[in-house]
Amino acid sequence: MPCPRRQESVAVALPVATRGVEARSGFLVRTYLHLYAAIVAFTLIEAFLFVTGLARLITIGMLSTSWLVVLGSFVASGAPPSSRWSASACSRGWCSGRGRTSRSWAASCAGAFAVALMLIVAATVFGFQMGPIFSVAMVGLAGAAILYDTSKVLHHYPEDRYVAAALELFASVALMFWYVLRLFLASRR
């Protein structure tokens, strides 16, 4: 007599977008509070590095390395954890059926980021400076990325994955801060 097949119950965590208004707003509040805490922690670490003089040593090390290596390292270190958490928190059926509008908007943003990345690579390779107009455009693009990421985490993450959602948003916020800082530095010259 063959063994009966064991039925394994797999609990699928539904994205928070399928929940009620209170669950969605609570998720966003927790996500943005964790994002705020990450920004504060990042600022405190930066302040520590500047006060101790370690920032100067790190800067010398970074300037002796190609900026593209630094940028690539930042992207490579941030993408895998958030992608892995996103995939583990996401129902395959829900993620694949997001709709044509969000995909076309995401493709447009990805195209804009690709153009910006090519300009950054060209500036690094050929040694020209990008002006404040590029920084303003990048601030706008980072703002659009924050809005898109917020929508994405609502549609991909279950209610209990707000820390991973905050991590997903952190890269876009850091990008915006970088270009705002560049604008302030350019205005001081």
GUZA-719698 format. One record per atom (N, C-alpha, C): residue number from 1; atom name; residue in three letters; z, y, x. Coordinates in Angstrom, 3 decimals. Layout:
N
NUM/CA/ALA/Z/Y/X
...
END
This chain:
189
1/N/MET/0.000/-1.173/0.841
1/CA/MET/0.000/0.000/0.000
1/C/MET/0.000/1.240/0.889
2/N/PRO/-0.948/2.155/0.691
2/CA/PRO/-1.012/3.343/1.528
2/C/PRO/0.153/4.284/1.249
3/N/CYS/0.506/4.998/2.295
3/CA/CYS/1.583/5.984/2.148
3/C/CYS/1.118/7.121/1.252
4/N/PRO/1.968/7.562/0.354
4/CA/PRO/1.589/8.722/-0.459
4/C/PRO/1.484/9.960/0.424
5/N/ARG/0.518/10.761/0.119
5/CA/ARG/0.312/11.992/0.875
5/C/ARG/1.416/12.993/0.575
6/N/ARG/1.972/13.531/1.639
6/CA/ARG/3.023/14.528/1.452
6/C/ARG/2.400/15.867/1.101
7/N/GLN/2.889/16.463/0.082
7/CA/GLN/2.433/17.797/-0.284
7/C/GLN/3.335/18.819/0.404
8/N/GLU/2.725/19.596/1.251
8/CA/GLU/3.514/20.638/1.915
8/C/GLU/3.329/21.940/1.163
9/N/SER/4.419/22.550/0.880
9/CA/SER/4.318/23.841/0.199
9/C/SER/4.263/24.934/1.250
10/N/VAL/3.241/25.712/1.163
10/CA/VAL/3.065/26.818/2.088
10/C/VAL/3.298/28.103/1.307
11/N/ALA/4.308/28.795/1.691
11/CA/ALA/4.610/30.059/1.023
11/C/ALA/3.706/31.132/1.588
12/N/VAL/2.885/31.697/0.756
12/CA/VAL/1.983/32.754/1.180
12/C/VAL/2.640/34.083/0.838
13/N/ALA/2.849/34.858/1.855
13/CA/ALA/3.452/36.170/1.646
13/C/ALA/2.352/37.135/1.213
14/N/LEU/2.483/37.657/0.023
14/CA/LEU/1.475/38.565/-0.502
14/C/LEU/1.648/39.951/0.103
15/N/PRO/0.552/40.639/0.338
15/CA/PRO/0.645/41.998/0.870
15/C/PRO/1.422/42.906/-0.077
16/N/VAL/2.054/43.891/0.498
16/CA/VAL/2.894/44.796/-0.287
16/C/VAL/2.062/45.577/-1.312
17/N/ALA/0.761/45.714/-1.099
17/CA/ALA/-0.095/46.430/-2.052
17/C/ALA/-0.144/45.734/-3.405
18/N/THR/0.177/44.441/-3.436
18/CA/THR/0.176/43.705/-4.707
18/C/THR/1.498/43.855/-5.450
19/N/ARG/2.460/44.497/-4.837
19/CA/ARG/3.792/44.677/-5.447
19/C/ARG/3.824/45.966/-6.275
20/N/GLY/4.937/46.228/-6.862
20/CA/GLY/5.107/47.430/-7.683
20/C/GLY/5.247/48.690/-6.837
21/N/VAL/5.321/49.797/-7.521
21/CA/VAL/5.404/51.110/-6.871
21/C/VAL/6.658/51.212/-6.001
22/N/GLU/7.784/50.734/-6.496
22/CA/GLU/9.027/50.818/-5.724
22/C/GLU/8.943/50.012/-4.434
23/N/ALA/8.366/48.835/-4.500
23/CA/ALA/8.231/47.997/-3.296
23/C/ALA/7.297/48.659/-2.285
24/N/ARG/6.187/49.215/-2.770
24/CA/ARG/5.246/49.890/-1.865
24/C/ARG/5.877/51.110/-1.225
25/N/SER/6.555/51.928/-2.018
25/CA/SER/7.166/53.135/-1.453
25/C/SER/8.305/52.773/-0.505
26/N/GLY/9.084/51.753/-0.837
26/CA/GLY/10.148/51.310/0.069
26/C/GLY/9.591/50.798/1.389
27/N/PHE/8.498/50.051/1.310
27/CA/PHE/7.834/49.543/2.511
27/C/PHE/7.361/50.703/3.389
28/N/LEU/6.720/51.694/2.770
28/CA/LEU/6.229/52.841/3.542
28/C/LEU/7.372/53.639/4.154
29/N/VAL/8.459/53.817/3.407
29/CA/VAL/9.614/54.542/3.948
29/C/VAL/10.174/53.799/5.155
30/N/ARG/10.378/52.485/5.031
30/CA/ARG/10.897/51.695/6.157
30/C/ARG/9.917/51.709/7.338
31/N/THR/8.625/51.609/7.042
31/CA/THR/7.619/51.627/8.113
31/C/THR/7.662/52.953/8.861
32/N/TYR/7.651/54.062/8.125
32/CA/TYR/7.631/55.369/8.787
32/C/TYR/8.970/55.718/9.431
33/N/LEU/10.080/55.202/8.921
33/CA/LEU/11.364/55.388/9.612
33/C/LEU/11.361/54.646/10.950
34/N/HIS/10.805/53.441/10.963
34/CA/HIS/10.703/52.704/12.227
34/C/HIS/9.713/53.380/13.177
35/N/LEU/8.650/53.930/12.637
35/CA/LEU/7.704/54.681/13.466
35/C/LEU/8.386/55.907/14.065
36/N/TYR/9.165/56.609/13.259
36/CA/TYR/9.919/57.769/13.738
36/C/TYR/10.891/57.354/14.848
37/N/ALA/11.590/56.245/14.634
37/CA/ALA/12.527/55.757/15.658
37/C/ALA/11.788/55.402/16.944
38/N/ALA/10.605/54.824/16.829
38/CA/ALA/9.812/54.495/18.019
38/C/ALA/9.380/55.760/18.750
39/N/ILE/9.011/56.789/18.006
39/CA/ILE/8.616/58.063/18.624
39/C/ILE/9.809/58.706/19.326
40/N/VAL/10.973/58.683/18.696
40/CA/VAL/12.190/59.230/19.313
40/C/VAL/12.536/58.443/20.578
41/N/ALA/12.469/57.110/20.498
41/CA/ALA/12.768/56.277/21.674
41/C/ALA/11.770/56.559/22.798
42/N/PHE/10.511/56.686/22.445
42/CA/PHE/9.479/57.007/23.438
42/C/PHE/9.765/58.354/24.092
43/N/THR/10.154/59.343/23.290
43/CA/THR/10.475/60.674/23.811
43/C/THR/11.686/60.618/24.738
44/N/LEU/12.696/59.859/24.369
44/CA/LEU/13.885/59.731/25.221
44/C/LEU/13.551/59.026/26.539
45/N/ILE/12.712/58.016/26.481
45/CA/ILE/12.294/57.329/27.713
45/C/ILE/11.513/58.290/28.601
46/N/GLU/10.622/59.064/27.993
46/CA/GLU/9.859/60.060/28.766
46/C/GLU/10.800/61.092/29.392
47/N/ALA/11.765/61.582/28.636
47/CA/ALA/12.721/62.558/29.167
47/C/ALA/13.484/61.954/30.343
48/N/PHE/13.916/60.709/30.219
48/CA/PHE/14.603/60.018/31.312
48/C/PHE/13.703/59.934/32.546
49/N/LEU/12.448/59.591/32.341
49/CA/LEU/11.522/59.483/33.475
49/C/LEU/11.328/60.826/34.172
50/N/PHE/11.263/61.907/33.396
50/CA/PHE/11.088/63.222/34.006
50/C/PHE/12.355/63.690/34.720
51/N/VAL/13.508/63.460/34.113
51/CA/VAL/14.776/63.895/34.710
51/C/VAL/15.049/63.156/36.018
52/N/THR/14.755/61.874/36.054
52/CA/THR/15.034/61.072/37.250
52/C/THR/13.966/61.192/38.325
53/N/GLY/12.830/61.790/37.989
53/CA/GLY/11.748/61.906/38.968
53/C/GLY/10.813/60.709/38.984
54/N/LEU/11.103/59.714/38.178
54/CA/LEU/10.236/58.538/38.126
54/C/LEU/8.862/58.866/37.530
55/N/ALA/8.798/59.873/36.672
55/CA/ALA/7.518/60.253/36.071
55/C/ALA/6.525/60.678/37.148
56/N/ARG/7.017/61.371/38.162
56/CA/ARG/6.136/61.810/39.256
56/C/ARG/5.574/60.605/40.001
57/N/LEU/6.420/59.628/40.293
57/CA/LEU/5.953/58.424/40.989
57/C/LEU/4.941/57.642/40.148
58/N/ILE/5.213/57.537/38.863
58/CA/ILE/4.290/56.838/37.974
58/C/ILE/2.959/57.590/37.903
59/N/THR/3.034/58.913/37.820
59/CA/THR/1.815/59.727/37.759
59/C/THR/0.986/59.557/39.022
60/N/ILE/1.626/59.572/40.173
60/CA/ILE/0.896/59.368/41.430
60/C/ILE/0.217/58.004/41.424
61/N/GLY/0.921/56.995/40.956
61/CA/GLY/0.333/55.655/40.873
61/C/GLY/-0.838/55.594/39.907
62/N/MET/-0.687/56.271/38.769
62/CA/MET/-1.768/56.261/37.776
62/C/MET/-2.974/57.045/38.256
63/N/LEU/-2.733/58.153/38.962
63/CA/LEU/-3.852/58.959/39.432
63/C/LEU/-4.611/58.291/40.573
64/N/SER/-3.938/57.374/41.270
64/CA/SER/-4.636/56.664/42.338
64/C/SER/-5.448/55.489/41.780
65/N/THR/-5.277/55.204/40.495
65/CA/THR/-6.015/54.139/39.816
65/C/THR/-7.027/54.789/38.883
66/N/SER/-8.110/54.079/38.628
66/CA/SER/-9.099/54.586/37.678
66/C/SER/-8.454/54.791/36.319
67/N/TRP/-8.755/55.920/35.699
67/CA/TRP/-8.207/56.226/34.392
67/C/TRP/-8.653/55.190/33.367
68/N/LEU/-9.835/54.623/33.561
68/CA/LEU/-10.325/53.598/32.642
68/C/LEU/-9.464/52.341/32.696
69/N/VAL/-8.923/52.016/33.867
69/CA/VAL/-8.021/50.867/33.985
69/C/VAL/-6.734/51.139/33.217
70/N/VAL/-6.214/52.359/33.334
70/CA/VAL/-4.990/52.735/32.615
70/C/VAL/-5.228/52.675/31.106
71/N/LEU/-6.336/53.266/30.657
71/CA/LEU/-6.669/53.265/29.236
71/C/LEU/-6.877/51.836/28.726
72/N/GLY/-7.599/51.031/29.483
72/CA/GLY/-7.833/49.642/29.106
72/C/GLY/-6.540/48.841/29.032
73/N/SER/-5.622/49.104/29.958
73/CA/SER/-4.327/48.409/29.947
73/C/SER/-3.525/48.775/28.710
74/N/PHE/-3.574/50.048/28.327
74/CA/PHE/-2.861/50.501/27.131
74/C/PHE/-3.398/49.793/25.894
75/N/VAL/-4.727/49.750/25.778
75/CA/VAL/-5.347/49.100/24.622
75/C/VAL/-5.051/47.609/24.620
76/N/ALA/-5.185/46.969/25.785
76/CA/ALA/-4.987/45.519/25.873
76/C/ALA/-3.536/45.125/25.595
77/N/SER/-2.589/45.959/25.997
77/CA/SER/-1.184/45.601/25.776
77/C/SER/-0.750/45.836/24.340
78/N/GLY/-1.374/46.759/23.639
78/CA/GLY/-0.969/47.065/22.271
78/C/GLY/-1.663/46.248/21.213
79/N/ALA/-2.901/45.861/21.444
79/CA/ALA/-3.676/45.173/20.406
79/C/ALA/-3.207/43.749/20.119
80/N/PRO/-2.979/42.891/21.119
80/CA/PRO/-2.632/41.499/20.790
80/C/PRO/-1.369/41.317/19.948
81/N/PRO/-0.244/41.989/20.259
81/CA/PRO/0.940/41.759/19.417
81/C/PRO/0.729/42.176/17.966
82/N/SER/0.132/43.352/17.755
82/CA/SER/-0.038/43.802/16.378
82/C/SER/-1.064/42.945/15.652
83/N/SER/-2.103/42.500/16.362
83/CA/SER/-3.094/41.634/15.721
83/C/SER/-2.487/40.292/15.361
84/N/ARG/-1.685/39.740/16.244
84/CA/ARG/-1.062/38.443/15.981
84/C/ARG/-0.100/38.554/14.803
85/N/TRP/0.721/39.622/14.773
85/CA/TRP/1.654/39.800/13.665
85/C/TRP/0.892/40.033/12.365
86/N/SER/-0.190/40.792/12.465
86/CA/SER/-0.988/41.044/11.277
86/C/SER/-1.579/39.752/10.739
87/N/ALA/-2.112/38.922/11.616
87/CA/ALA/-2.729/37.672/11.183
87/C/ALA/-1.696/36.733/10.581
88/N/SER/-0.490/36.694/11.155
88/CA/SER/0.521/35.787/10.623
88/C/SER/1.081/36.280/9.293
89/N/ALA/0.954/37.564/9.039
89/CA/ALA/1.514/38.124/7.818
89/C/ALA/0.488/38.237/6.708
90/N/CYS/-0.732/37.818/6.965
90/CA/CYS/-1.825/38.132/6.069
90/C/CYS/-2.363/36.895/5.371
91/N/SER/-2.549/37.000/4.099
91/CA/SER/-3.218/35.938/3.363
91/C/SER/-4.708/36.046/3.633
92/N/ARG/-5.325/34.978/4.078
92/CA/ARG/-6.743/35.019/4.442
92/C/ARG/-7.619/35.484/3.283
93/N/GLY/-7.337/35.011/2.109
93/CA/GLY/-8.147/35.400/0.963
93/C/GLY/-8.056/36.882/0.672
94/N/TRP/-6.864/37.424/0.801
94/CA/TRP/-6.676/38.851/0.520
94/C/TRP/-7.339/39.706/1.584
95/N/CYS/-7.171/39.345/2.850
95/CA/CYS/-7.709/40.159/3.930
95/C/CYS/-9.220/40.169/3.925
96/N/SER/-9.839/39.049/3.579
96/CA/SER/-11.292/39.011/3.626
96/C/SER/-11.914/39.712/2.426
97/N/GLY/-11.148/39.969/1.393
97/CA/GLY/-11.711/40.583/0.204
97/C/GLY/-11.274/42.012/-0.005
98/N/ARG/-11.317/42.826/1.023
98/CA/ARG/-10.807/44.191/0.920
98/C/ARG/-11.745/45.115/0.169
99/N/GLY/-13.015/44.806/0.147
99/CA/GLY/-13.930/45.688/-0.561
99/C/GLY/-14.873/46.386/0.380
100/N/ARG/-16.032/46.702/-0.153
100/CA/ARG/-17.094/47.284/0.654
100/C/ARG/-16.766/48.696/1.119
101/N/THR/-16.101/49.480/0.298
101/CA/THR/-15.814/50.866/0.651
101/C/THR/-14.935/50.965/1.881
102/N/SER/-13.847/50.200/1.910
102/CA/SER/-12.947/50.289/3.055
102/C/SER/-13.616/49.766/4.318
103/N/ARG/-14.478/48.761/4.181
103/CA/ARG/-15.187/48.247/5.361
103/C/ARG/-16.169/49.261/5.903
104/N/SER/-16.891/49.946/5.019
104/CA/SER/-17.853/50.936/5.516
104/C/SER/-17.127/52.118/6.143
105/N/TRP/-15.983/52.508/5.563
105/CA/TRP/-15.218/53.601/6.150
105/C/TRP/-14.665/53.189/7.508
106/N/ALA/-14.188/51.953/7.590
106/CA/ALA/-13.666/51.447/8.861
106/C/ALA/-14.771/51.366/9.890
107/N/ALA/-15.959/50.963/9.478
107/CA/ALA/-17.090/50.896/10.408
107/C/ALA/-17.462/52.287/10.897
108/N/SER/-17.397/53.278/10.022
108/CA/SER/-17.688/54.664/10.430
108/C/SER/-16.676/55.150/11.455
109/N/CYS/-15.382/54.867/11.191
109/CA/CYS/-14.334/55.258/12.141
109/C/CYS/-14.505/54.530/13.468
110/N/ALA/-14.823/53.244/13.399
110/CA/ALA/-15.023/52.473/14.624
110/C/ALA/-16.193/53.042/15.411
111/N/GLY/-17.246/53.453/14.713
111/CA/GLY/-18.389/54.072/15.385
111/C/GLY/-17.996/55.381/16.050
112/N/ALA/-17.194/56.200/15.355
112/CA/ALA/-16.737/57.473/15.933
112/C/ALA/-15.872/57.221/17.160
113/N/PHE/-14.975/56.213/17.079
113/CA/PHE/-14.153/55.880/18.239
113/C/PHE/-15.015/55.360/19.389
114/N/ALA/-16.064/54.610/19.084
114/CA/ALA/-16.962/54.091/20.125
114/C/ALA/-17.675/55.242/20.829
115/N/VAL/-18.130/56.220/20.063
115/CA/VAL/-18.780/57.391/20.662
115/C/VAL/-17.784/58.151/21.534
116/N/ALA/-16.562/58.335/21.024
116/CA/ALA/-15.533/59.034/21.801
116/C/ALA/-15.226/58.279/23.088
117/N/LEU/-15.130/56.952/22.999
117/CA/LEU/-14.852/56.146/24.185
117/C/LEU/-15.988/56.259/25.200
118/N/MET/-17.227/56.262/24.713
118/CA/MET/-18.367/56.427/25.633
118/C/MET/-18.332/57.792/26.313
119/N/LEU/-17.946/58.831/25.555
119/CA/LEU/-17.825/60.167/26.158
119/C/LEU/-16.720/60.196/27.215
120/N/ILE/-15.610/59.536/26.929
120/CA/ILE/-14.498/59.483/27.888
120/C/ILE/-14.926/58.743/29.144
121/N/VAL/-15.624/57.623/28.981
121/CA/VAL/-16.123/56.862/30.137
121/C/VAL/-17.100/57.717/30.938
122/N/ALA/-18.025/58.392/30.248
122/CA/ALA/-18.994/59.245/30.941
122/C/ALA/-18.292/60.374/31.686
123/N/ALA/-17.278/60.982/31.067
123/CA/ALA/-16.538/62.058/31.727
123/C/ALA/-15.828/61.541/32.971
124/N/THR/-15.295/60.326/32.882
124/CA/THR/-14.598/59.742/34.031
124/C/THR/-15.576/59.393/35.139
125/N/VAL/-16.680/58.785/34.785
125/CA/VAL/-17.657/58.346/35.790
125/C/VAL/-18.371/59.529/36.435
126/N/PHE/-18.790/60.507/35.624
126/CA/PHE/-19.574/61.622/36.146
126/C/PHE/-18.753/62.856/36.486
127/N/GLY/-17.458/62.815/36.232
127/CA/GLY/-16.552/63.865/36.676
127/C/GLY/-16.616/65.171/35.915
128/N/PHE/-16.982/65.159/34.645
128/CA/PHE/-16.950/66.414/33.897
128/C/PHE/-15.755/66.437/32.960
129/N/GLN/-15.346/67.641/32.587
129/CA/GLN/-14.183/67.831/31.723
129/C/GLN/-14.622/67.967/30.268
130/N/MET/-13.844/67.398/29.389
130/CA/MET/-14.112/67.581/27.971
130/C/MET/-13.235/68.725/27.493
131/N/GLY/-13.796/69.599/26.734
131/CA/GLY/-13.104/70.810/26.331
131/C/GLY/-12.207/70.637/25.123
132/N/PRO/-11.682/71.760/24.658
132/CA/PRO/-10.769/71.739/23.522
132/C/PRO/-11.435/71.282/22.217
133/N/ILE/-12.734/71.463/22.088
133/CA/ILE/-13.414/71.010/20.872
133/C/ILE/-13.319/69.491/20.759
134/N/PHE/-13.472/68.802/21.888
134/CA/PHE/-13.333/67.346/21.891
134/C/PHE/-11.908/66.956/21.513
135/N/SER/-10.923/67.687/22.041
135/CA/SER/-9.518/67.384/21.709
135/C/SER/-9.242/67.589/20.230
136/N/VAL/-9.778/68.661/19.647
136/CA/VAL/-9.594/68.917/18.216
136/C/VAL/-10.242/67.787/17.406
137/N/ALA/-11.442/67.377/17.815
137/CA/ALA/-12.124/66.274/17.121
137/C/ALA/-11.310/64.988/17.221
138/N/MET/-10.708/64.742/18.372
138/CA/MET/-9.907/63.530/18.547
138/C/MET/-8.612/63.584/17.738
139/N/VAL/-8.028/64.772/17.586
139/CA/VAL/-6.841/64.917/16.723
139/C/VAL/-7.230/64.574/15.283
140/N/GLY/-8.369/65.088/14.835
140/CA/GLY/-8.849/64.766/13.490
140/C/GLY/-9.134/63.281/13.326
141/N/LEU/-9.757/62.680/14.337
141/CA/LEU/-10.060/61.252/14.288
141/C/LEU/-8.779/60.418/14.298
142/N/ALA/-7.789/60.838/15.087
142/CA/ALA/-6.505/60.131/15.109
142/C/ALA/-5.797/60.265/13.763
143/N/GLY/-5.895/61.432/13.137
143/CA/GLY/-5.322/61.608/11.800
143/C/GLY/-5.975/60.680/10.785
144/N/ALA/-7.295/60.563/10.864
144/CA/ALA/-8.004/59.631/9.979
144/C/ALA/-7.574/58.195/10.265
145/N/ALA/-7.358/57.876/11.539
145/CA/ALA/-6.916/56.527/11.907
145/C/ALA/-5.515/56.241/11.360
146/N/ILE/-4.642/57.250/11.356
146/CA/ILE/-3.288/57.068/10.800
146/C/ILE/-3.370/56.779/9.303
147/N/LEU/-4.214/57.527/8.604
147/CA/LEU/-4.383/57.276/7.170
147/C/LEU/-4.961/55.887/6.922
148/N/TYR/-5.973/55.519/7.697
148/CA/TYR/-6.589/54.201/7.543
148/C/TYR/-5.585/53.094/7.862
149/N/ASP/-4.831/53.268/8.959
149/CA/ASP/-3.834/52.259/9.331
149/C/ASP/-2.758/52.108/8.257
150/N/THR/-2.373/53.221/7.642
150/CA/THR/-1.387/53.154/6.562
150/C/THR/-1.927/52.323/5.401
151/N/SER/-3.171/52.572/5.037
151/CA/SER/-3.790/51.784/3.981
151/C/SER/-3.910/50.319/4.383
152/N/LYS/-4.270/50.108/5.652
152/CA/LYS/-4.447/48.737/6.131
152/C/LYS/-3.136/47.956/6.104
153/N/VAL/-2.041/48.576/6.532
153/CA/VAL/-0.778/47.836/6.533
153/C/VAL/-0.307/47.555/5.100
154/N/LEU/-0.600/48.448/4.169
154/CA/LEU/-0.260/48.183/2.774
154/C/LEU/-1.014/46.970/2.237
155/N/HIS/-2.255/46.830/2.657
155/CA/HIS/-3.097/45.752/2.139
155/C/HIS/-3.024/44.469/2.959
156/N/HIS/-2.348/44.493/4.100
156/CA/HIS/-2.305/43.309/4.951
156/C/HIS/-0.906/42.753/5.169
157/N/TYR/0.092/43.590/5.115
157/CA/TYR/1.438/43.157/5.481
157/C/TYR/2.288/42.893/4.248
158/N/PRO/3.092/41.832/4.296
158/CA/PRO/4.063/41.633/3.211
158/C/PRO/5.224/42.609/3.362
159/N/GLU/6.046/42.648/2.364
159/CA/GLU/7.125/43.631/2.278
159/C/GLU/8.101/43.582/3.452
160/N/ASP/8.283/42.435/4.073
160/CA/ASP/9.273/42.311/5.145
160/C/ASP/8.704/42.553/6.539
161/N/ARG/7.463/42.971/6.674
161/CA/ARG/6.839/43.181/7.995
161/C/ARG/6.670/44.663/8.341
162/N/TYR/7.628/45.467/7.986
162/CA/TYR/7.522/46.909/8.215
162/C/TYR/7.619/47.279/9.692
163/N/VAL/8.291/46.471/10.517
163/CA/VAL/8.373/46.763/11.953
163/C/VAL/6.993/46.572/12.591
164/N/ALA/6.314/45.487/12.250
164/CA/ALA/4.961/45.257/12.758
164/C/ALA/4.008/46.334/12.254
165/N/ALA/4.210/46.788/11.020
165/CA/ALA/3.380/47.855/10.471
165/C/ALA/3.588/49.154/11.255
166/N/ALA/4.830/49.437/11.613
166/CA/ALA/5.112/50.639/12.403
166/C/ALA/4.450/50.544/13.779
167/N/LEU/4.469/49.355/14.370
167/CA/LEU/3.804/49.150/15.655
167/C/LEU/2.307/49.396/15.539
168/N/GLU/1.730/48.951/14.449
168/CA/GLU/0.297/49.163/14.228
168/C/GLU/-0.025/50.657/14.149
169/N/LEU/0.855/51.434/13.543
169/CA/LEU/0.630/52.875/13.404
169/C/LEU/0.916/53.650/14.688
170/N/PHE/1.760/53.102/15.554
170/CA/PHE/2.211/53.836/16.738
170/C/PHE/1.053/54.232/17.658
171/N/ALA/0.088/53.357/17.838
171/CA/ALA/-1.029/53.665/18.743
171/C/ALA/-1.824/54.875/18.255
172/N/SER/-2.051/54.971/16.958
172/CA/SER/-2.794/56.111/16.415
172/C/SER/-1.996/57.403/16.551
173/N/VAL/-0.684/57.307/16.336
173/CA/VAL/0.167/58.489/16.489
173/C/VAL/0.217/58.919/17.956
174/N/ALA/0.315/57.958/18.864
174/CA/ALA/0.329/58.279/20.293
174/C/ALA/-0.984/58.938/20.703
175/N/LEU/-2.091/58.457/20.163
175/CA/LEU/-3.395/59.065/20.452
175/C/LEU/-3.415/60.519/19.989
176/N/MET/-2.892/60.764/18.788
176/CA/MET/-2.852/62.134/18.282
176/C/MET/-1.972/63.015/19.164
177/N/PHE/-0.789/62.526/19.539
177/CA/PHE/0.097/63.297/20.403
177/C/PHE/-0.580/63.636/21.724
178/N/TRP/-1.313/62.686/22.296
178/CA/TRP/-1.986/62.906/23.573
178/C/TRP/-2.967/64.076/23.472
179/N/TYR/-3.768/64.093/22.423
179/CA/TYR/-4.762/65.161/22.302
179/C/TYR/-4.155/66.482/21.864
180/N/VAL/-3.057/66.469/21.130
180/CA/VAL/-2.335/67.713/20.834
180/C/VAL/-1.765/68.273/22.136
181/N/LEU/-1.214/67.400/22.965
181/CA/LEU/-0.697/67.826/24.269
181/C/LEU/-1.809/68.424/25.128
182/N/ARG/-2.984/67.797/25.122
182/CA/ARG/-4.124/68.336/25.870
182/C/ARG/-4.496/69.733/25.375
183/N/LEU/-4.427/69.945/24.066
183/CA/LEU/-4.730/71.272/23.518
183/C/LEU/-3.720/72.307/23.996
184/N/PHE/-2.434/71.957/23.976
184/CA/PHE/-1.412/72.881/24.463
184/C/PHE/-1.590/73.169/25.944
185/N/LEU/-1.899/72.143/26.722
185/CA/LEU/-2.108/72.354/28.159
185/C/LEU/-3.330/73.232/28.416
186/N/ALA/-4.375/73.049/27.634
186/CA/ALA/-5.594/73.860/27.795
186/C/ALA/-5.326/75.310/27.421
187/N/SER/-4.463/75.546/26.444
187/CA/SER/-4.171/76.919/26.028
187/C/SER/-3.299/77.659/27.037
188/N/ARG/-2.626/76.923/27.916
188/CA/ARG/-1.745/77.547/28.913
188/C/ARG/-2.502/77.956/30.171
189/N/ARG/-3.734/77.507/30.298
189/CA/ARG/-4.526/77.817/31.513
189/C/ARG/-5.072/79.204/31.490
END
